[in-house]
Amino acid sequence: MSEQRGPLPRRYARYYLEQTPSLVWLLVVNAVAMLVGVRFYVETMPEVSTFLWPLYADSPAALFLMTLSVATLLPFLGRSLDEVPLTVPLAYLHTIALVWLVKMGLWTVVALNIGFDAYFPAPWAYFGIIVTHLGFVAEGLLVPHYARTTKGALVTALVLALGNDVLDYGFGYYPPLRYDPGLVLPLATVALSVLSVVLAWWLLPVEQPTQKAA
């Protein structure tokens, strides 16, 4: 898997993913960001069934999936990314993690700009949240350097993303907003679900991975 995948130069992926200090720091930053994200949902979480928290807290869930995805590299520290084996379950994990991370990163930018007057020009509520969530997209660009996907994984990611949209806007479990989402945000969210899967298909080599480690 030495070929360039996506806009992120491979040397940066190697730096963050092949060395112990940088990979551990990436995992720590993700864990901290996850906790910060959960804090955003804390006040409204008691109103939501505990079983739905992973689907309700969309951004922390995206970071959790990405953390799991990156953590699969820990046993191969010190080895080239080209030597990292892949199984079918890992193809599903990496694909869903990439889709969730890209979708939630872009969704936040779209949501805050649809409700622009409710957030701008607050330094954190607008600029800070947008910058940090664009970081989701940037981190997602690491995934193609160690992962592949399958048609089944892409279809599953699309079904889960669209199912989450139905839960959010059909049953009112969308993230807390300062405005009524109306019809525009739900339609934009569905479009982002499709776009995120298309980007995963474009970025990740599609093949049938082996069932056992190489």
Secondary structure, 3 states (H helix, E strand, C coil): CCCCCCCCCHHHHHHHHHCHHHHHHHHHHHHHHHHHHHHHHCCCHHHCCHHHHHHHCHHHHHHHHHHHHHHCCHHHCCCCHHHCCCCHHHHHHHHHHHHHHHHHHHHHHHHHHHCHHHHCCCHHHHHHHHHHHHHHHHHHCCHHHCCCECHHHHHHHHHHHHHHHHHHHHCCCCCCCCCCCCCHHHHHHHHHHHHHHHHHHHHCCECCCCCCCC
